[in-house]
Amino acid sequence: MNRRQFLHSAATFGALTAAEFAPWQSISAATMEISDFVRGPTVKDHPLRQISSHVWMIFSPDGFPTPENQGMMCNITFVDTAKGLVVVDSGASVQIGEMAIRQLKKAFKKPVIAIINTHYHGDHWLGNHAYVDAYGDKLPRYSHPGTIKAIQGIQGNMWRTLMEQWTNQATMGTRVVPPDQPLENGAELKFGDVTLRMHHFGTVHTPFDLCVEVVEDKVMLIGDVAMDRRIANMDDGSYLGTLKAYDALEKTGCTIWLPGHGEPGADVLKWNRELFEGIYRPCEQAIKNGTALEEAKAQVLKDPRVASRARDTKGFDTNIGKYVSLAYLEAEAAGF
Ligand SMILES: [Zn+2]
């Protein structure tokens, strides 16, 4: 070993040693024992907003988790019933759940009596932890049986870990508290003056999405089945399943669609339908014509339904390539 090599390996060794014995490392070892006490910071207050006579929400301005927003990326919805408050999708961390509970306590003199989680993506259920801390372990947490199984299985810890990574540990301290009460398509929950009716349409955004109809208000809480100005994660979803679900949803007579991401309104399904038609139909045509994926992608980007939405769609540039590939695969599998 010459001097230069020696210095190099000594430096490498030195760096490793410093890392191994850095104060951060000893703190990290200590956290293994006291993990319950190590938590990411508090999330700043976001205001409650009334949508209809029984429906309230906390709006999330951002579409994706970052260290700055601490995972605040999913709308949190509350149904105000004579029996108490029902939470639909609890946010991405215990800190976000605690923030939401602070807002509820300012506005209402009633407890949370149930949670519904629309699907297994972590931004829709990791906040459950805060509600069982505040209202007890017996608080019923409803979801589709497939979602319950997924969160109790691999999706639960996977999402908890991913959320910590994406937020640079801001969500630390969040426990996986899965839903435990199964609800199938057509099930109804009555809470005094309010009826919540469940809709499941097969594979849409995931195989197990629930849409929650607030019957008396003609409001549908659609989770990630449709989004407003954000492109959905379609890794486990289906474009054709989504378009079919929109047909069924439109027949319910609801007038407001409240999504997990973006603004609620009368045109959310229409906005998302046109985006997905603009992605899927050119892929379908490409499969019919025997055109390669790259050419299909070019056609999608040129499609006016896609091109007109690209600029104000959150996550468009980073995700469109992948989601065109998924549409292409789905069209291929559909047998054209
Ligand atoms: Zn989702």
Residues whose N, C-alpha, C, O or C-beta is under 5 A from the ligand:
A	BS01	ZN	H121 D224
